[in-house]
Amino acid sequence: MELLRLLDHPAKEFTPIPFWFLNDRLEAEEIRRQLKDFCDHGVWGVVLHPRIGMDPRVEYLSPDFFAGMRMAVETAAALGMRVVLYDEGMYPSGSAGGLVVKDHPELASRGLARVEKPGAGDRVLCRTEKGCLVERFSGGTIRGIHFGEDDGEADAPMSADILNPEAVARFIALTHEAYWREFREYFGRTIIGFFTDEPSILGRNVSGMMPWTKDFDAVFQAAGGDLRGLEGLFSGEENADTRLYDRLILEREGEIYYAALSEWCADHGIALMGHPHRSDDIEVERFFHVPGQDLVFRWVSPEGGGCAGLDSTMAKCSADAARLMGRRRNANECFGACNRNGNPWYFTGEDMKWYIDWLAVRGVNLFIPHAFYYSLAGARSAERPPDVGPGSIWWPYYERWATYMARLSCLLTDAEMRTDIAVLCRNRDLRPERAALLFEAQRGFQYLPESVWKECRESDGRLVCRGRSYLAVIGERELFPSVPHDCAGIMPDVLCETPQRDLRVARFVRCGRECWLLVNEGENDIETMLTLPAMKGELAQYDLWHGESRRFSAVETSAGKQFRLRLRRRESLLVFVCESDEEWSALPEAPAEPVRIEPLFSLVEEDPAENRKIYQAVWNGQGGESEAVLSVCAEEMAELYVNGRFCDVGFWSPHRLRIPGGYLTEGENRLRLVVTGSRANRYGKEKVFYGLM
């Protein structure tokens, strides 16, 4: 079966592609060692990300800088890896590490300010009752690649005016063209994309100003705007002029910045990748060949929920934008500084599993983990932690994580999503409250941003847009009055015996088969009778974490096929339809419930330096070829050994650790449980409990 072949051994193109923080002196031997180590752990791509901590003697985009980059590109090519170039010296993108503005101060970021009295250099635009509106340099900066160039520090590079075509042309000439000169033979082969990172019009560390650019007042007035109405930007009072301003700024950002980068990448055989400034910036996603978003700072979280606030829309934002444009992939720069309780490095395996599933069930099919650190020496370990790769406690077993992300990426790439509901939205207004209701009711939907409304049409009570039709519409009732604006009569993707607000569902067709990706987004197990819409063919399941398929039986009802679902905390499951009885019969039967053992463990050794506790137990019982399972509550990573043989490792509690058949013998069995705690105990602000609970 093609679907199972793809999932059992996902191709390298579906690898996670982590940010690799190049944050120290770049040595050829160390570069080769780390990249080989990545491959050995199932990681076949990297984003080459210059990061704070680089050798202060090496200037950004200098010959010495490119010497280090060449080591990385050539090594990656030799290993068969994929490389994504990063277009900035730290972030936000668009300033070439300050070089755009260096010797060209007129290209610095500009803003619109309201002041009582204009200052030196201010250009007065108009006077209002509440003050004077002026154009001025924003004073914004970016984060640099050397110590002393961070936010608020004296040498922080100046940000450039990305609404100014001259500044953008200089940015491309300094950055993109330089990489092209150095590595043109690798473009389109090893090098697959350029990553642009949350470009900011004003730059960082700016307050009390709104985005602007040189002589933008003429553009605004030519479009019918009244400058005096822009007082509303500062008072928070929306009016026709503020709405016009928002539209014109958005259009200008797209035309001047994103379009220029997109065209350059297309002309040079690679993809524009990365993400815009905000989680709900959906309109500029159309310029990306791989639309993307950025999940950072625990904006959504297991404890806070995944459906509240504007950031809860980011995964659907990139996935739906990609679908509208016919793009195969969409990406998320995930896990960045997603620490618990503000404690650096307190990011757990169960957190990572939750975030991966949160992204995937909403359609993300390219994971860009933030980040793998080249070096953790000194202050580097405190710069936007944690390291979710080699510096993590789970690195010895990272191939399991890489394969899981690759399976999800493979599953969701080239999938045809089943969505009966269209949600009409505007840029920076993706209706998170309505989206939450749809998620919690297991109803699939597609965002349709304002820019495509003119392509939509009503046909036989449906909304049709770009070859897809929808049975119902959310929002803007007056635009499409003949299409239902009530979802009550539309069958959800699944029917639950009782409401299951924490069950997330993605319904799609992959390899010609109807599929449902089920994710438990809550903190408790889900147990319910689940009904899938009426269809032909028997059902099968695929455990994406373990890579195991099996057939199972469902009861035919008038509403469809019904079966009992048990989805444990942090679990996901793929359910799919077999094309024939023969195909179904060829799959393994659902295994019998494994024997549960419950030995009494005692702490025998503790290594505080490694945040590790070792427990031992003796279990007397029968041996045999049947699998057994040990369920334990422990923080954080638990490794199980039986009679000296490694059995399994778990990353979230309660751990269900498998003991293969034949590992338990008749009589006395010695069990060893190794529990490793969070790296927050080494690098964080506070100690974190670890061990058996």
C-alpha positions in Angstrom: 0.0 0.0 0.0 1.6 3.3 -1.1 0.4 5.3 1.9 2.0 2.9 4.3 5.2 2.7 2.3 5.5 6.5 2.4 4.9 6.6 6.1 7.0 3.7 7.1 10.1 5.2 5.5 9.4 8.9 4.8 11.7 10.4 2.2 14.5 12.9 3.2 12.6 15.8 1.7 10.2 15.6 4.7 13.0 16.0 7.2 12.7 18.7 9.9 15.0 21.6 8.9 16.1 23.2 12.1 17.6 26.6 12.7 21.3 26.0 13.2 22.6 28.8 15.4 26.1 29.6 14.0 27.0 31.4 17.2 30.8 31.0 17.6 34.0 30.7 15.8 33.3 28.4 12.8 35.8 25.5 12.6 35.8 23.1 9.7 36.2 20.0 11.8 33.4 21.0 14.2 31.1 21.9 11.3 31.7 18.5 9.7 31.2 16.7 13.1 27.9 18.4 13.8 26.4 18.0 10.4 27.3 14.3 10.4 25.7 14.0 13.8 22.5 15.6 12.6 22.3 13.1 9.8 22.9 10.2 12.2 19.9 11.4 14.2 17.6 11.7 11.2 18.0 15.4 10.4 18.7 16.0 6.7 18.5 19.8 6.4 19.5 23.0 8.2 18.8 26.7 8.1 22.3 28.4 8.3 21.5 31.0 10.8 24.2 33.6 11.8 23.6 34.2 15.4 24.9 36.4 18.3 28.1 35.0 19.6 30.0 34.8 16.3 33.7 35.6 16.2 33.9 39.4 16.7 36.8 39.5 14.2 34.5 38.2 11.5 32.3 40.9 9.9 28.9 39.9 8.5 29.1 39.1 4.8 32.9 39.4 4.7 35.2 36.9 3.0 35.9 35.4 6.5 32.2 35.1 7.1 31.6 33.3 3.8 34.6 31.0 4.4 32.7 29.6 7.4 29.5 29.4 5.4 31.3 27.5 2.6 32.4 24.9 5.0 28.8 24.3 6.0 27.4 24.3 2.5 30.1 22.0 1.1 29.8 19.6 4.0 26.0 19.5 3.7 26.2 18.8 0.0 28.6 15.9 0.5 26.2 14.4 3.1 23.2 14.8 0.9 21.6 17.4 3.1 19.4 20.4 2.2 20.3 23.9 3.1 18.2 27.0 3.6 20.1 30.3 3.7 19.2 32.9 6.2 19.0 36.4 4.7 20.1 38.5 7.7 22.7 39.0 10.4 20.3 37.9 13.2 16.9 39.5 12.8 14.5 41.1 11.8 15.3 40.7 8.1 15.9 43.5 5.6 18.9 45.4 6.9 21.9 43.2 6.0 23.3 43.5 9.5 23.1 47.3 9.3 25.0 47.5 6.0 21.9 48.9 4.1 22.0 52.0 6.3 25.8 52.2 6.7 26.9 55.0 4.4 23.3 55.5 3.4 21.5 57.0 6.5 18.6 58.2 4.4 17.6 54.5 4.0 16.9 54.0 7.7 13.4 53.0 8.9 10.9 55.7 9.1 7.7 56.2 11.1 4.7 58.3 11.6 4.6 60.1 15.0 2.2 62.4 16.8 4.0 65.1 18.7 3.2 68.4 20.4 6.0 70.2 18.8 8.1 69.0 15.8 11.8 68.3 16.4 14.9 68.6 14.3 14.6 66.5 11.2 10.9 66.0 11.5 8.8 66.5 8.4 5.4 68.0 9.3 2.5 66.2 7.6 -0.5 68.0 9.2 -1.7 69.5 12.4 -4.7 68.2 14.4 -6.4 69.3 17.6 -4.4 66.6 19.5 -1.0 67.3 18.1 1.2 67.4 15.0 1.6 64.3 12.7 5.2 64.1 11.5 7.4 61.8 9.4 10.7 61.0 11.2 13.4 58.3 11.4 12.2 55.6 13.8 15.6 54.9 15.3 14.7 51.2 15.1 17.5 48.6 15.3 17.9 44.8 14.7 19.7 42.2 16.7 23.3 41.7 15.5 25.6 38.6 15.3 28.2 39.8 17.8 28.0 40.4 21.5 27.3 44.1 22.1 24.9 44.3 19.2 21.8 43.1 20.9 18.6 45.0 21.7 19.4 48.2 23.6 23.2 47.8 23.2 25.4 50.5 21.7 26.3 48.6 18.6 22.9 47.3 17.6 22.6 47.6 13.8 20.2 50.2 12.4 17.2 48.8 10.6 16.4 49.7 7.1 13.2 51.1 5.5 11.8 48.0 3.8 9.0 50.1 2.3 11.6 52.0 0.2 12.5 50.3 -3.0 16.0 51.7 -2.9 16.7 50.2 0.5 15.3 46.8 -0.6 17.4 46.8 -3.7 20.5 47.5 -1.6 19.5 44.7 0.8 19.2 42.2 -2.1 22.5 43.4 -3.6 24.4 43.1 -0.4 22.9 39.8 0.8 21.3 37.7 -1.9 23.7 38.5 -4.7 26.6 37.9 -2.4 25.4 34.4 -1.5 24.7 33.8 -5.2 28.3 34.7 -6.1 29.6 32.4 -3.4 27.4 29.4 -3.9 25.6 29.6 -7.2 26.6 26.0 -8.1 24.6 24.8 -5.1 21.4 26.8 -5.8 18.4 24.6 -6.6 20.3 21.5 -5.5 21.7 21.6 -2.0 20.4 25.1 -1.4 16.6 25.1 -1.6 15.6 28.4 -0.1 16.2 31.8 1.5 14.6 32.4 4.9 13.4 35.9 5.6 12.6 36.4 9.2 9.7 38.6 10.5 10.7 41.8 8.6 9.8 44.9 10.6 9.0 48.2 9.0 9.9 50.3 12.1 12.7 48.0 13.4 12.9 46.9 17.0 12.8 49.0 20.2 10.4 51.6 18.8 7.3 52.9 20.6 4.7 55.5 19.9 5.1 55.4 16.1 3.3 53.8 13.2 4.9 52.4 10.0 5.8 55.0 7.3 8.2 55.6 4.5 9.6 58.6 2.7 6.9 60.7 1.0 4.2 58.1 1.8 1.8 61.0 2.4 1.6 61.6 -1.4 0.6 58.0 -1.9 -2.0 58.2 0.8 -3.5 61.4 -0.4 -3.5 60.2 -4.1 -5.7 57.3 -2.9 -8.2 59.8 -1.4 -6.9 59.8 2.2 -7.1 62.8 4.6 -3.9 63.0 6.7 -5.8 64.4 9.6 -7.8 61.2 9.8 -4.6 59.3 10.7 -5.0 60.8 14.2 -7.1 57.7 14.7 -4.0 55.5 14.6 -2.9 57.0 17.9 -6.2 57.4 19.6 -7.4 53.9 18.6 -10.4 55.2 16.8 -10.9 53.4 13.5 -12.1 55.4 10.5 -12.0 55.4 6.7 -8.5 57.0 6.7 -7.0 54.4 9.1 -8.6 51.6 7.1 -7.1 53.1 3.9 -3.7 53.5 5.7 -3.7 49.8 6.7 -4.5 48.7 3.2 -1.9 50.9 1.6 0.9 49.9 4.0 0.1 46.2 3.5 0.1 46.6 -0.3 3.4 48.6 -0.2 5.1 46.0 2.0 4.0 43.3 -0.3 5.0 45.1 -3.5 8.3 46.6 -2.4 9.7 44.0 0.0 8.1 40.5 -0.4 7.6 40.6 -4.1 11.2 41.7 -4.7 12.5 38.8 -2.6 10.0 36.3 -4.1 11.0 37.2 -7.7 14.7 37.0 -6.9 14.3 33.6 -5.3 12.2 32.3 -8.3 14.8 33.7 -10.7 17.5 31.8 -8.9 15.8 28.4 -8.6 15.0 28.4 -4.9 12.1 29.2 -2.6 11.3 32.2 -0.6 10.8 30.8 2.9 10.4 32.3 6.4 7.5 34.2 7.9 5.9 37.6 8.2 5.9 39.8 11.3 2.6 38.7 12.8 0.8 35.4 13.3 -2.3 36.6 11.4 -0.5 38.3 8.5 -2.2 36.1 5.9 -2.1 38.4 2.8 1.7 38.6 2.4 1.9 34.8 2.6 1.1 34.7 -1.2 4.6 35.9 -1.9 6.2 32.9 -0.2 6.9 29.8 -2.2 6.8 28.1 1.2 4.4 30.1 3.3 5.4 30.1 7.0 4.8 31.3 10.5 6.6 31.4 13.8 5.6 29.7 17.1 7.5 31.4 19.9 7.3 32.5 23.6 4.5 30.0 24.4 1.9 32.2 22.7 -0.2 29.0 22.6 0.5 26.2 25.1 -0.9 23.0 26.6 -1.8 24.9 29.8 -3.2 27.9 28.0 -5.0 26.1 25.3 -4.4 26.1 21.5 -7.5 28.0 20.4 -7.4 31.3 22.1 -6.1 34.6 20.7 -4.7 35.8 17.4 -1.6 33.6 17.6 -3.8 30.5 17.7 -4.5 31.1 14.0 -0.9 31.0 12.8 -0.8 27.3 11.7 -4.0 27.6 9.7 -2.8 30.9 8.3 0.2 29.4 6.6 -1.5 26.1 5.7 -4.5 27.7 4.2 -2.5 30.3 2.3 -0.4 27.5 0.8 -3.5 25.6 -0.2 -5.0 28.6 -1.9 -1.8 29.1 -3.9 -1.2 25.5 -4.7 2.0 25.4 -2.7 3.1 21.9 -1.6 4.7 22.9 1.6 4.1 25.4 4.5 6.4 25.8 7.4 6.6 26.8 11.0 9.6 28.0 12.9 8.6 26.2 16.1 9.6 25.9 19.8 11.5 29.2 20.1 11.7 30.2 23.7 8.6 28.2 24.5 9.8 27.8 28.1 7.5 27.1 31.0 7.0 29.6 33.8 9.5 32.0 32.3 12.2 29.6 33.3 14.8 29.4 30.5 15.4 25.8 29.2 12.2 24.5 31.0 10.8 23.0 27.8 9.9 19.4 28.0 9.4 16.5 25.6 5.7 16.5 26.3 5.6 20.2 25.3 7.4 19.4 22.1 5.0 16.6 21.3 2.0 18.9 22.0 3.4 21.6 19.7 4.2 19.2 16.8 0.7 17.8 16.9 -0.9 21.2 17.3 0.8 22.4 14.1 0.3 19.2 12.1 -3.5 18.8 12.7 -3.9 22.4 11.4 -2.0 21.6 8.2 1.7 22.5 8.8 3.9 20.1 6.8 7.4 21.5 7.3 8.9 21.8 10.8 11.8 24.2 11.4 12.8 23.6 15.0 14.2 26.6 16.9 17.0 25.7 17.4 20.1 23.6 17.3 23.0 25.5 18.9 26.4 25.3 17.3 27.8 26.3 20.8 26.4 26.6 24.3 29.5 28.3 25.7 29.1 31.2 28.1 26.2 33.6 27.4 25.3 31.7 24.3 23.2 29.2 26.3 21.0 32.0 27.5 20.2 33.5 24.0 16.6 32.5 23.2 16.8 29.0 24.6 16.3 26.1 24.6 18.4 24.0 22.3 15.9 21.4 21.1 18.5 19.3 19.4 22.1 18.3 20.4 21.9 20.3 23.7 18.7 18.6 24.8 18.3 15.5 27.0 16.4 13.7 24.2 19.2 14.0 21.6 20.3 10.3 21.9 16.8 9.4 20.7 16.2 12.3 18.4 15.8 10.1 15.4 12.4 9.1 16.8 11.4 12.8 16.9 12.8 13.5 13.4 11.0 10.5 12.0 7.7 11.5 13.6 7.9 15.0 12.2 8.9 13.5 8.8 5.9 11.1 8.9 3.5 14.0 9.6 5.1 16.1 6.9 4.8 13.3 4.4 1.2 12.6 5.3 0.1 16.2 4.9 2.1 17.0 1.8 0.1 16.5 -1.4 -3.0 15.8 0.7 -6.4 17.0 -0.5 -8.1 18.6 2.5 -11.8 18.0 3.1 -13.3 21.4 4.1 -16.9 22.3 3.8 -16.7 25.6 5.5 -15.1 28.9 4.3 -14.1 31.5 6.8 -13.8 34.9 5.2 -11.1 36.9 6.9 -9.0 40.1 6.6 -5.4 40.5 7.2 -4.7 40.6 10.9 -8.2 39.5 11.6 -8.5 35.8 11.3 -11.5 35.5 13.6 -9.9 33.3 16.3 -13.1 33.1 18.3 -15.1 31.6 15.4 -12.1 29.4 14.5 -12.0 28.0 18.1 -15.7 27.0 17.9 -15.0 25.1 14.7 -11.9 23.4 16.0 -13.7 22.3 19.2 -16.6 20.9 17.2 -14.3 19.0 14.8 -15.4 21.0 11.8 -12.8 21.6 9.1 -12.6 25.0 7.5 -10.6 27.1 5.0 -9.6 30.7 5.4 -10.4 32.9 2.4 -8.5 36.2 2.8 -10.0 39.4 1.5 -7.7 39.5 -1.6 -9.5 36.4 -3.0 -13.1 37.4 -2.3 -13.4 38.9 -5.8 -12.7 35.5 -7.2 -15.5 33.8 -5.2 -18.9 33.1 -6.7 -22.1 31.6 -5.6 -23.3 28.4 -7.4 -26.2 26.3 -6.4 -26.1 27.5 -2.8 -22.4 26.9 -2.5 -19.4 29.2 -2.5 -16.8 28.4 -5.2 -13.2 29.7 -5.1 -10.2 28.5 -7.0 -11.7 25.2 -7.9 -13.0 24.4 -4.4 -16.6 24.6 -3.2 -17.9 25.2 0.3 -21.3 24.4 1.8 -21.3 27.3 4.3 -19.6 30.6 4.9 -18.6 32.3 8.1 -18.5 36.1 8.0 -19.5 38.9 5.6 -23.1 37.6 5.2 -24.1 40.3 2.8 -21.4 39.3 0.3 -22.7 35.9 -0.5 -26.3 35.8 0.7 -27.4 32.6 -1.1 -24.8 30.5 0.7 -25.7 29.2 4.2 -24.0 31.1 7.1 -25.0 28.4 9.6 -23.0 25.3 10.0 -25.6 23.4 12.0 -26.7 21.3 9.0 -23.2 20.3 7.9 -21.8 17.0 9.0 -18.7 17.5 11.2 -15.5 15.6 10.2 -16.3 13.1 12.9 -19.2 12.6 15.3 -18.5 12.1 19.0 -20.9 10.3 21.4 -20.4 13.2 23.8 -18.7 16.6 23.0 -14.9 16.3 23.0 -13.6 19.9 23.0 -10.0 18.7 23.1 -10.2 16.4 20.1 -8.7 17.9 16.9 -9.4 16.4 13.5 -7.9 17.0 10.1 -9.9 15.2 7.3 -8.2 14.7 3.9 -7.4 12.4 1.0 -3.9 11.1 0.7 -2.8 8.5 -1.9 -6.4 8.2 -2.9 -7.5 7.2 0.6 -9.9 9.0 2.9 -7.9 9.9 6.1 -8.5 11.4 9.5 -5.7 12.7 11.6 -6.8 12.6 15.3 -5.0 14.6 18.0 -5.7 14.8 21.7 -4.9 18.4 22.5 -6.0 18.2 26.1 -4.5 17.0 29.4 -6.8 14.0 29.9 -7.4 10.8 27.9 -10.2 11.0 25.4 -12.6 8.0 25.4 -15.7 8.2 23.2 -17.7 6.4 20.5 -16.5 8.0 17.3 -18.5 7.9 14.0 -16.9 8.6 10.7 -19.2 9.7 7.8 -20.7 7.0 5.7 -18.3 5.4 3.2 -17.3 2.2 1.5 -14.3 0.2 2.7 -12.9 -1.1 6.0 -11.0 1.1 8.4 -7.4 0.8 9.5 -5.1 2.7 11.9 -1.6 3.9 11.8 0.4 4.8 14.9 2.5 7.7 13.7 4.8 7.7 16.7 5.7 4.0 16.6 5.2 3.5 12.8 2.8 0.7 13.2 -0.4 -0.1 11.2 -3.2 -2.4 12.0 -6.8 -3.2 11.0 -9.8 -2.8 13.2 -13.5 -3.3 13.0 -16.2 -0.7 13.1 -19.9 -1.0 13.4 -22.1 0.2 10.5 -24.6 2.8 11.5 -26.9 5.1 9.6 -24.5 7.9 10.2 -21.4 6.0 9.2 -18.7 3.7 10.7 -18.6 3.7 14.5 -15.9 2.5 16.8 -14.6 3.2 20.3 -11.7 5.7 20.4 -9.2 5.9 23.2 -6.7 8.6 22.6 -4.4 9.1 25.5 -2.8 12.3 26.6 -0.3 13.5 24.0 -1.4 10.9 21.5 -2.2 11.2 17.8 -3.6 8.6 15.4 -4.2 8.3 11.7 -7.4 6.5 10.6 -7.8 5.6 7.0 -10.0 3.6 4.6 -8.8 0.5 2.9 -9.6 0.2 -0.8 -10.4 -3.5 -0.7 -11.0 -6.4 1.7 -7.8 -8.0 0.6 -5.9 -4.8 1.5 -7.5 -4.7 4.9 -6.9 -8.4 5.6 -3.2 -8.0 4.8 -2.7 -5.6 7.7 -1.9 -6.9 11.2 -4.7 -7.5 13.6 -5.0 -5.2 16.5 -2.7 -6.6 19.2 -4.1 -7.9 22.4 -3.8 -5.5 25.4 -0.2 -6.0 26.6 0.5 -7.4 30.1 0.9 -4.6 32.6 3.6 -4.9 35.2 3.7 -2.8 38.3 7.0 -3.3 40.1 8.0 -1.2 43.1 11.0 0.9 42.3 13.6 2.2 44.7 16.0 5.1 44.1 19.5 3.6 44.1 21.6 6.4 42.5 21.5 10.1 41.8 23.7 12.3 39.6 22.8 16.0 40.1 25.4 17.1 37.6 23.5 15.2 34.9 20.1 15.7 36.4 19.7 11.9 36.5 18.1 9.5 39.0 18.3 5.7 38.7 15.7 3.4 40.1 15.7 -0.4 40.4 13.0 -3.0 40.9 12.6 -6.7 40.9 9.6 -8.3 39.2 8.7 -11.9 39.5 6.5 -13.4 36.8 6.2 -15.5 33.8 8.3 -15.0 30.7 7.1 -15.4 27.2 6.9 -13.8 23.8 4.1 -11.4 24.5 4.8 -7.7 24.9 4.4 -6.2 28.3 4.1 -2.6 29.3 5.3 -0.6 32.3 3.3 2.6 33.1 5.1 5.1 35.3 4.6 8.8 36.2 8.0 10.5 36.0 9.6 13.8 35.1 11.0 14.1 32.5 12.7 11.5 30.2 12.5 7.8 31.3 14.6 5.0 29.9 13.8 1.4 30.8 16.2 -1.6 30.9 15.1 -5.1 31.7 17.7 -7.7 32.7 20.4 -5.4 31.3 18.8 -4.9 27.9 17.4 -1.5 26.8 13.6 -1.7 26.2 12.1 1.7 25.6 12.3 5.5 26.3 9.4 7.8 27.1 9.2 11.6 26.9 5.9 12.5 28.5 4.0 11.3 31.5 2.4 8.9 32.2 5.1 6.9 30.3 4.0 3.7 28.7 7.2 1.9 28.2 7.1 -1.2 26.1 8.9 -4.4 27.0 9.4 -6.6 23.9 8.4 -10.2 24.0 11.2 -12.4 25.3 12.8 -9.7 27.5 11.0 -10.9 30.6 12.1 -14.3 31.9 10.5 -16.9 34.2 11.1 -15.9 37.8 13.1 -12.9 38.9 13.6 -10.0 36.5 15.7 -6.9 37.3 14.4 -3.6 36.0 16.3 -0.4 35.8 14.7 3.0 35.2 16.8 6.0 34.3 15.0 9.3 34.7 16.7 12.5 33.3 15.5 15.9 34.3 15.1 19.2 32.5 18.2 21.1 31.3 16.6 24.0 33.2 18.5 22.5 36.2 21.7 23.4 34.4 21.0 26.5 32.5 17.7 27.9 33.9 16.8 30.3 36.6 15.1 27.8 38.9 15.6 24.1 39.7 12.9 21.8 38.3 11.8 18.5 39.9 12.7 15.3 38.2 12.3 11.6 39.0 9.4 9.3 39.8 6.2 11.2 40.9 
